[in-house]
Amino acid sequence: MSRLCRKSQMISQSIGNRLIEYLRQLIKEGADGDILIVSIGNHYVQFLGPIAGEAASLYCEVVSNESIPGLVSEFQASELRRLGFEDPAQDAMRTGYGTPNFSREFDASDPDALSEIVRKTLAIFYDIFGLNIDLQPEFSLELKDLEGEFERRATKGWPSALTETVKTLRDSGVVCQTVLFSESHAVSQDGRLAVCSTYGCIHPEDSFVIWLLDLSRKTVLAKFEPIIGLRQKWPREYMIDFEKQVVHLIYDDVLNHRYSFDGRFLDTERWEADRLYLANISPYGYRLLDIALERLKRVSGSRRESYSEIVSILDASLQKSLSANTQSRVHRTLGEIYYRCGDNTKALRHLQMALDLNPSVGVKRLMGRLGGI
């Protein structure tokens, strides 16, 4: 019997309806190479456009920058299989090449099938990966940049500014497979400026970057990699403040980063707090450990107050998903901190937990000093 907590059943129906509309658009107008991405943080469910002659079939992959395939738990893997997804090894055995992600095909010929796809998509985010129901999915429809293909689709509802965006990139020598347009795509009120992102470019430096374009002059005003890399998190929306010469990258209700029109990051003073926020909303504890270790390098002495925030961050990381070896590293770090502060009882307890998780963690010498071995 499944041990899932059915949080997905609590999600607003409007979210499911939006996903259905995107799926219908992908089925109706999409082609091989087009893709619909549904994402929450670093977790993605992506649907590929139908191949010619197979309009009723949607290929779907479950992608997570942090958990597929190496760190997905046995429970999560079994639940994905229960929903009909093949793991990478199964897929490779069946097809001869496979993908690095859990994948399956959906038959979308029956209109009722879309509701089933929505149900399983939400279950992946909220039930299998256990994301908070306050985190809502973001939807991105990506269109291949093939000569004539974008213009054809632009006449079916996409703003004409998007066509001009593709032309401006081409005229600037940017050769890419995919220009990403989503609900977050921004065009200034006068239609002169546009913001977009690209990947799959012939020149790697043109991939996973933000572009600010002057459509009236068909020139690139700025090209920059945001401080939160696009591989890590996509902005929910963009805003162009022409008066202040600022582009806003809005990720959620908390994260709103400003960049100048020449691509300079303007919120350096708050970046340390934002890094901690990103680490805290992740279901995994690896970033919290990285932040704690960086801060530990700047602290010395034996005053416990100097280490209190670092200890809190390390404790928080242990409440999230971590591999056994990484948990061992966290406990070793806590043991060393308590040793510095003269609390040998707590130091020995954490060092023992580190050793139990990984016999090669390298704590025996310190434990010997404390009389633990």
C-alpha positions as CSV (number, residue, x, y, z in Angstrom):
1,M,0.0,0.0,0.0
2,S,1.3,3.5,-0.8
3,R,2.6,5.6,2.0
4,L,1.8,8.9,0.1
5,C,0.3,11.9,1.9
6,R,-2.2,13.1,-0.6
7,K,-1.4,16.8,-0.4
8,S,-2.0,17.1,-4.2
9,Q,-5.8,16.7,-3.6
10,M,-5.7,20.0,-1.8
11,I,-4.4,22.0,-4.8
12,S,-6.7,24.6,-6.3
13,Q,-8.6,23.4,-9.3
14,S,-7.6,26.5,-11.2
15,I,-4.0,25.2,-11.3
16,G,-5.2,22.0,-12.9
17,N,-7.3,23.9,-15.4
18,R,-4.3,26.0,-16.4
19,L,-2.2,22.9,-17.0
20,I,-4.9,21.4,-19.1
21,E,-5.0,24.5,-21.3
22,Y,-1.2,24.3,-21.8
23,L,-1.4,20.6,-22.7
24,R,-4.2,21.3,-25.2
25,Q,-2.1,24.0,-26.8
26,L,0.9,21.7,-27.0
27,I,-1.2,18.9,-28.5
28,K,-2.9,21.2,-31.0
29,E,-0.1,23.4,-32.1
30,G,3.1,21.7,-30.9
31,A,5.6,19.8,-33.0
32,D,8.5,17.6,-32.4
33,G,11.1,19.6,-30.4
34,D,8.5,21.8,-28.6
35,I,8.2,21.3,-24.9
36,L,6.0,22.3,-22.0
37,I,7.7,22.5,-18.7
38,V,5.8,22.5,-15.4
39,S,8.2,23.4,-12.5
40,I,8.4,24.1,-8.8
41,G,11.9,25.1,-7.8
42,N,14.3,22.5,-9.1
43,H,11.7,19.9,-9.8
44,Y,10.2,19.6,-13.3
45,V,7.7,17.6,-15.2
46,Q,8.2,18.2,-18.9
47,F,6.0,17.2,-21.9
48,L,7.4,16.9,-25.4
49,G,5.5,18.1,-28.4
50,P,3.9,15.3,-30.4
51,I,5.8,13.7,-33.3
52,A,4.2,14.0,-36.7
53,G,1.6,11.3,-37.1
54,E,1.5,10.7,-33.3
55,A,-0.7,13.6,-32.2
56,A,-2.4,11.6,-29.5
57,S,0.9,10.7,-27.7
58,L,2.7,12.9,-25.2
59,Y,6.1,11.9,-23.9
60,C,6.7,13.0,-20.3
61,E,9.9,13.1,-18.2
62,V,10.3,13.8,-14.5
63,V,13.4,15.9,-13.9
64,S,15.0,17.3,-10.8
65,N,18.4,19.0,-10.7
66,E,18.9,17.7,-7.2
67,S,17.4,14.3,-7.1
68,I,17.3,12.5,-10.5
69,P,18.6,10.0,-10.8
70,G,21.2,9.6,-8.1
71,L,19.5,11.0,-5.0
72,V,15.9,9.9,-5.5
73,S,14.9,7.8,-2.6
74,E,13.7,4.2,-3.0
75,F,10.2,5.2,-1.9
76,Q,10.1,8.0,-4.5
77,A,11.3,5.7,-7.2
78,S,8.7,3.1,-6.4
79,E,5.9,5.7,-6.4
80,L,7.1,7.0,-9.8
81,R,7.0,3.5,-11.1
82,R,3.5,3.1,-9.6
83,L,2.4,6.0,-11.8
84,G,3.7,4.3,-14.9
85,F,7.1,5.9,-15.1
86,E,10.2,3.9,-16.1
87,D,13.5,4.6,-14.4
88,P,16.6,5.3,-16.5
89,A,17.8,1.6,-16.4
90,Q,14.4,0.3,-17.4
91,D,14.1,2.8,-20.2
92,A,17.6,1.9,-21.5
93,M,16.8,-1.8,-21.6
94,R,13.6,-1.2,-23.5
95,T,14.8,1.4,-26.0
96,G,18.5,0.7,-26.3
97,Y,19.5,4.2,-25.3
98,G,17.2,5.6,-22.5
99,T,17.2,9.0,-20.8
100,P,18.7,10.1,-17.4
101,N,15.2,10.8,-16.1
102,F,12.1,8.8,-15.1
103,S,9.8,8.8,-18.2
104,R,6.7,7.5,-19.8
105,E,4.2,8.2,-22.6
106,F,0.6,9.3,-22.1
107,D,-2.2,8.6,-24.6
108,A,-4.0,12.0,-24.8
109,S,-6.5,11.0,-27.5
110,D,-9.3,10.8,-24.8
111,P,-10.2,14.3,-23.4
112,D,-10.6,12.7,-20.0
113,A,-6.9,11.6,-20.2
114,L,-5.8,15.2,-19.6
115,S,-7.4,15.2,-16.2
116,E,-5.5,12.1,-15.4
117,I,-2.2,13.6,-16.6
118,V,-2.9,16.6,-14.3
119,R,-3.6,14.4,-11.3
120,K,-0.4,12.5,-11.7
121,T,1.7,15.6,-12.4
122,L,0.5,17.2,-9.1
123,A,1.0,14.0,-7.3
124,I,4.7,14.0,-8.4
125,F,5.3,17.5,-6.9
126,Y,3.3,17.4,-3.7
127,D,2.9,13.7,-2.8
128,I,6.1,12.0,-4.1
129,F,8.6,14.9,-3.7
130,G,6.7,16.3,-0.7
131,L,6.7,19.9,-1.7
132,N,4.7,22.5,0.3
133,I,1.3,23.1,-1.1
134,D,1.9,26.8,-0.9
135,L,4.4,26.4,-3.7
136,Q,2.5,26.7,-7.0
137,P,3.7,25.4,-10.4
138,E,5.1,27.6,-13.0
139,F,4.4,26.9,-16.7
140,S,6.7,27.5,-19.6
141,L,6.1,26.6,-23.2
142,E,9.3,26.5,-25.3
143,L,9.3,26.9,-29.0
144,K,12.0,25.7,-31.4
145,D,13.7,28.5,-33.3
146,L,13.3,27.1,-36.8
147,E,13.1,29.4,-39.8
148,G,9.4,30.1,-40.4
149,E,8.2,27.9,-37.6
150,F,8.1,30.7,-35.0
151,E,6.4,33.1,-37.3
152,R,3.7,30.5,-38.1
153,R,3.0,30.0,-34.5
154,A,3.1,33.7,-33.7
155,T,0.1,34.3,-35.9
156,K,-1.9,31.9,-33.7
157,G,-1.9,34.0,-30.5
158,W,1.6,34.8,-29.5
159,P,2.4,38.5,-29.2
160,S,4.1,39.9,-32.2
161,A,6.9,41.2,-29.9
162,L,8.1,37.6,-29.5
163,T,8.6,37.2,-33.2
164,E,10.7,40.4,-33.2
165,T,12.6,39.0,-30.2
166,V,13.7,35.9,-32.2
167,K,14.6,38.1,-35.2
168,T,16.7,40.4,-33.0
169,L,18.6,37.5,-31.6
170,R,19.3,36.1,-35.1
171,D,20.4,39.5,-36.3
172,S,22.8,39.7,-33.4
173,G,24.4,36.4,-34.3
174,V,22.8,34.3,-31.6
175,V,22.2,30.8,-33.1
176,C,20.1,28.7,-30.7
177,Q,17.8,25.8,-30.8
178,T,15.4,27.1,-28.2
179,V,14.1,30.6,-27.1
180,L,12.2,30.3,-23.9
181,F,8.9,32.2,-23.7
182,S,6.6,31.7,-20.8
183,E,4.2,33.5,-18.6
184,S,7.2,35.3,-17.3
185,H,8.2,36.8,-20.6
186,A,8.4,40.6,-20.4
187,V,7.8,43.3,-23.0
188,S,7.9,47.0,-22.1
189,Q,4.6,48.9,-22.3
190,D,5.7,50.7,-25.5
191,G,6.7,47.4,-27.1
192,R,10.3,48.6,-27.5
193,L,12.1,46.4,-25.0
194,A,11.9,42.6,-24.4
195,V,13.4,40.1,-22.0
196,C,13.9,36.4,-22.8
197,S,16.3,33.5,-22.1
198,T,17.9,31.0,-24.4
199,Y,19.5,27.6,-24.2
200,G,20.6,24.9,-26.7
201,C,22.8,27.5,-28.4
202,I,25.7,26.7,-30.8
203,H,27.9,28.9,-28.7
204,P,27.7,27.6,-25.0
205,E,28.1,31.1,-23.6
206,D,24.7,32.0,-25.2
207,S,22.9,29.3,-23.3
208,F,21.1,29.8,-19.9
209,V,21.4,33.6,-20.0
210,I,19.0,36.5,-19.8
211,W,18.8,38.8,-22.8
212,L,17.5,42.4,-22.7
213,L,16.7,43.5,-26.3
214,D,15.9,46.8,-28.0
215,L,13.3,45.5,-30.5
216,S,13.0,48.9,-32.2
217,R,16.7,49.0,-33.0
218,K,17.1,45.2,-33.2
219,T,20.1,45.3,-30.8
220,V,21.1,43.5,-27.6
221,L,21.3,45.9,-24.6
222,A,22.5,43.3,-22.1
223,K,23.3,39.6,-21.9
224,F,23.9,38.3,-18.4
225,E,23.9,35.2,-16.2
226,P,21.7,35.9,-13.2
227,I,23.2,35.3,-9.8
228,I,20.6,32.5,-9.3
229,G,21.6,30.4,-12.3
230,L,18.9,29.4,-14.7
231,R,19.8,25.8,-14.2
232,Q,19.0,26.2,-10.5
233,K,15.8,28.3,-10.7
234,W,13.8,30.1,-13.4
235,P,12.2,33.5,-12.7
236,R,8.5,33.4,-12.3
237,E,8.2,36.6,-14.2
238,Y,10.2,39.5,-15.5
239,M,9.4,43.2,-15.2
240,I,11.0,46.1,-17.1
241,D,11.2,49.5,-15.2
242,F,12.1,51.8,-18.1
243,E,12.2,54.9,-15.9
244,K,14.7,53.4,-13.4
245,Q,16.5,51.5,-16.2
246,V,16.0,48.2,-14.2
247,V,15.0,44.7,-15.0
248,H,13.3,42.7,-12.2
249,L,13.7,39.0,-12.0
250,I,10.8,37.8,-9.8
251,Y,11.1,34.3,-8.5
252,D,8.4,34.2,-5.8
253,D,6.8,36.5,-3.2
254,V,10.2,36.9,-1.5
255,L,12.9,36.8,-4.2
256,N,12.9,39.8,-6.5
257,H,16.3,40.6,-7.9
258,R,17.1,43.8,-9.8
259,Y,19.6,44.1,-12.7
260,S,20.6,47.3,-14.5
261,F,20.1,47.7,-18.2
262,D,23.8,46.7,-18.7
263,G,23.3,43.5,-16.7
264,R,24.8,44.4,-13.3
265,F,23.3,42.8,-10.2
266,L,21.9,45.5,-8.0
267,D,21.0,43.6,-4.8
268,T,24.4,42.4,-3.6
269,E,23.7,43.5,0.0
270,R,20.8,41.1,0.4
271,W,22.3,38.2,-1.5
272,E,23.6,36.4,1.6
273,A,20.1,36.4,3.1
274,D,18.6,35.2,-0.2
275,R,21.0,32.3,-0.5
276,L,19.9,31.1,2.9
277,Y,16.2,31.5,1.9
278,L,16.8,29.4,-1.2
279,A,18.5,26.8,0.8
280,N,15.7,26.7,3.4
281,I,12.9,26.3,0.8
282,S,14.8,23.4,-0.9
283,P,13.7,19.9,0.2
284,Y,17.4,19.0,0.3
285,G,20.0,20.0,2.9
286,Y,23.1,20.3,0.7
287,R,23.0,24.1,0.2
288,L,22.5,24.6,3.9
289,L,25.7,22.6,4.6
290,D,27.6,24.6,2.0
291,I,26.5,27.9,3.6
292,A,27.4,26.7,7.1
293,L,30.9,25.6,6.0
294,E,31.5,28.9,4.3
295,R,30.5,30.8,7.5
296,L,32.6,28.5,9.6
297,K,35.7,29.6,7.8
298,R,35.1,33.1,9.1
299,V,34.7,32.2,12.8
300,S,37.4,31.3,15.3
301,G,37.7,31.1,19.1
302,S,35.6,29.2,21.7
303,R,32.6,31.5,22.3
304,R,29.5,29.5,21.7
305,E,27.6,32.6,20.6
306,S,29.9,32.9,17.6
307,Y,28.7,29.6,16.3
308,S,25.0,29.7,17.2
309,E,23.8,30.6,13.7
310,I,26.0,28.1,12.0
311,V,24.8,25.3,14.4
312,S,21.2,26.3,13.6
313,I,21.9,26.0,9.8
314,L,23.5,22.6,10.3
315,D,20.6,21.4,12.4
316,A,18.2,22.6,9.7
317,S,20.1,20.6,7.1
318,L,19.6,17.4,9.0
319,Q,15.8,18.0,8.9
320,K,16.0,17.8,5.1
321,S,16.9,15.0,2.6
322,L,20.6,14.2,2.7
323,S,22.7,11.1,1.7
324,A,24.1,9.1,4.6
325,N,27.7,10.3,3.8
326,T,26.6,13.9,3.9
327,Q,24.7,13.5,7.1
328,S,27.9,12.0,8.5
329,R,29.8,15.2,7.4
330,V,27.2,17.4,9.1
331,H,27.5,15.5,12.4
332,R,31.3,15.6,12.2
333,T,31.2,19.4,11.7
334,L,28.8,19.8,14.6
335,G,31.1,17.7,16.7
336,E,34.1,19.8,15.8
337,I,32.2,23.0,16.7
338,Y,31.1,21.7,20.1
339,Y,34.7,20.6,20.7
340,R,35.9,24.1,20.0
341,C,33.4,25.5,22.4
342,G,34.4,23.0,25.2
343,D,31.1,21.0,25.2
344,N,32.8,17.6,25.0
345,T,29.5,15.7,25.7
346,K,27.8,17.1,22.6
347,A,30.9,16.9,20.6
348,L,31.3,13.2,21.3
349,R,27.7,12.5,20.6
350,H,27.8,14.0,17.1
351,L,31.2,12.5,16.3
352,Q,29.8,9.0,17.2
353,M,26.7,9.7,15.0
354,A,29.1,10.7,12.2
355,L,31.1,7.5,12.6
356,D,28.0,5.3,12.7
357,L,26.9,6.8,9.4
358,N,30.3,6.5,7.7
359,P,33.2,4.6,9.3
360,S,35.6,6.5,7.1
361,V,34.5,10.0,8.0
362,G,37.8,10.7,9.9
363,V,36.7,11.4,13.5
364,K,38.5,8.6,15.4
365,R,41.5,10.8,16.4
366,L,39.3,13.5,17.8
367,M,37.1,11.0,19.6
368,G,40.3,9.5,21.1
369,R,41.2,12.8,22.6
370,L,37.7,13.0,24.1
371,G,38.0,9.4,25.5
372,G,35.3,8.1,23.1
373,I,37.5,5.4,21.6
